[in-house]
Amino acid sequence: MLWTIAIVLFVLWLIGVVSSHVLGGFIHILLVLAIIMVLVRIIRGEKPLG
C-alpha cells in the first residue's frame, strides 16, 4: 500500500515539474511525502515490491 502511494506521489511530482512549476511548493511536498513513505517502509523491514 505504501509503495502504491509513494509511486502515485512521485508521478504527480514529475507531472508538476514537467508542467513548469504550476503548483509551486505543493509538488515538492508530494515528493517529500513519497520519500518519507519509502523510508518508513524500509525502516519497518517490509519486503520490496512483490
C-alpha distances in whole Angstrom, upper triangle without the diagonal:
4,5,5,6,9,10,11,12,14,16,17,18,20,21,23,25,26,27,29,28,28,26,27,25,22,21,21,19,16,17,17,14,12,14,14,10,11,14,12,10,13,15,13,14,11,12,11,10,11
4,5,5,6,9,10,10,12,14,15,16,18,20,21,22,24,26,27,26,26,24,24,22,20,18,18,16,14,14,14,11,9,11,10,6,7,10,9,7,11,13,11,13,10,11,10,10,13
4,5,5,6,8,10,10,12,14,15,16,18,20,21,22,24,26,25,26,24,24,23,20,18,18,17,14,13,14,12,9,10,11,8,7,10,10,8,11,13,13,13,11,10,8,7,10
4,5,5,6,9,10,11,12,14,15,17,18,20,21,23,25,24,24,22,23,22,19,17,18,17,13,14,15,12,10,12,13,10,10,14,14,12,14,17,16,17,14,14,11,9,12
4,5,5,6,9,10,11,12,14,15,16,18,20,21,23,21,22,19,21,19,16,14,15,14,10,11,12,9,7,10,11,8,9,13,12,12,15,17,16,17,15,16,14,13,15
4,5,5,6,9,10,10,12,14,15,16,18,20,22,20,21,19,19,18,15,13,13,12,9,8,10,7,4,7,8,6,7,10,11,10,12,15,15,16,14,15,12,12,15
4,5,5,6,9,10,11,12,14,15,16,18,20,19,20,19,20,19,16,14,14,14,10,10,12,11,7,10,12,10,9,13,14,13,15,18,18,18,16,16,13,11,14
4,5,5,6,9,10,11,12,14,15,16,19,18,18,16,18,17,14,12,13,13,9,10,12,11,8,12,13,11,12,16,16,15,18,20,21,21,19,19,16,14,17
4,5,5,6,9,10,10,12,14,15,17,15,16,14,15,14,11,9,10,9,6,6,9,7,6,9,11,10,11,14,15,15,17,19,20,21,19,20,17,16,19
4,5,5,6,9,10,11,12,14,16,15,16,15,15,14,12,9,10,10,7,6,9,9,6,8,11,11,11,14,16,16,17,19,21,21,20,20,17,16,19
4,5,5,6,9,10,11,12,15,14,15,14,15,15,13,10,12,13,9,9,12,12,10,12,15,14,14,17,19,19,20,23,24,24,22,22,18,17,20
4,5,5,6,9,10,10,13,12,12,11,12,13,10,7,10,11,7,8,12,11,10,13,15,15,16,19,20,20,22,24,25,26,24,24,21,20,23
4,5,5,6,9,10,11,10,11,10,10,10,9,5,7,9,6,6,10,10,9,11,14,14,15,17,19,20,21,23,25,26,24,24,22,21,24
4,5,5,6,9,10,10,12,12,12,13,12,8,10,12,10,9,12,14,12,13,17,17,17,19,21,22,23,25,27,27,26,25,22,21,24
4,6,5,6,9,9,10,10,12,13,12,9,11,13,11,11,15,16,14,16,19,19,19,22,24,24,26,28,29,30,28,28,25,23,26
4,5,5,7,6,7,7,8,10,9,6,9,11,10,10,14,15,14,16,19,19,20,22,24,25,26,28,30,31,29,29,26,25,28
4,5,6,6,8,9,9,11,11,8,9,12,11,11,14,16,15,16,19,20,20,22,25,25,26,28,30,31,30,30,27,26,29
4,5,7,9,11,12,14,14,11,13,16,14,14,17,19,18,19,22,23,23,25,27,28,29,31,33,33,32,31,28,27,30
4,6,6,9,10,13,13,11,13,16,15,15,18,20,19,21,24,24,25,27,29,30,31,33,34,35,34,34,30,29,32
4,6,9,9,12,13,11,13,16,16,15,18,20,20,21,24,25,26,28,30,31,32,34,35,36,35,35,32,31,34
4,5,5,8,9,8,10,13,13,13,16,18,18,19,22,23,24,26,27,29,30,32,33,35,34,34,31,30,34
4,6,9,9,9,12,14,14,15,18,19,19,21,23,24,26,27,29,30,32,33,35,36,35,35,33,32,35
4,6,6,6,9,10,11,13,15,16,17,19,20,21,23,25,26,28,29,31,32,34,33,33,31,30,33
4,6,6,8,9,11,12,14,15,17,18,20,21,23,24,26,27,29,30,32,33,33,34,31,31,34
4,5,5,6,9,10,11,13,14,16,17,19,20,21,23,25,26,27,29,31,30,31,29,29,33
4,5,5,6,9,10,11,13,15,15,17,19,20,21,23,25,26,27,29,28,29,27,27,30
4,5,5,7,9,10,11,13,14,16,17,19,20,22,23,25,26,28,27,27,25,24,28
4,5,5,6,9,10,11,12,14,16,17,18,20,21,22,24,26,26,26,24,24,28
4,5,5,6,9,10,11,12,14,15,16,18,20,21,22,25,24,25,23,24,27
4,5,5,6,9,10,11,13,14,15,17,19,20,21,23,22,23,21,21,24
4,5,5,6,9,10,11,12,14,16,17,18,20,22,21,22,19,19,23
4,5,5,6,9,10,11,12,14,15,16,18,20,20,21,19,20,24
4,5,5,6,9,10,10,12,14,15,16,19,18,20,18,18,22
4,5,5,6,9,10,11,13,14,16,17,16,17,15,15,19
4,5,5,6,9,10,11,12,14,16,15,16,14,15,19
4,5,5,6,9,10,10,12,14,14,16,15,17,20
4,5,5,6,9,10,11,13,12,14,13,14,17
4,5,5,6,9,10,11,10,11,10,11,15
4,5,5,6,8,10,10,12,12,14,17
4,5,5,6,9,9,12,12,14,17
4,6,5,6,6,8,9,11,14
4,5,5,6,8,8,11,14
4,5,8,11,12,15,17
4,6,9,11,14,16
4,6,9,12,14
4,7,9,11
4,7,8
4,6
4
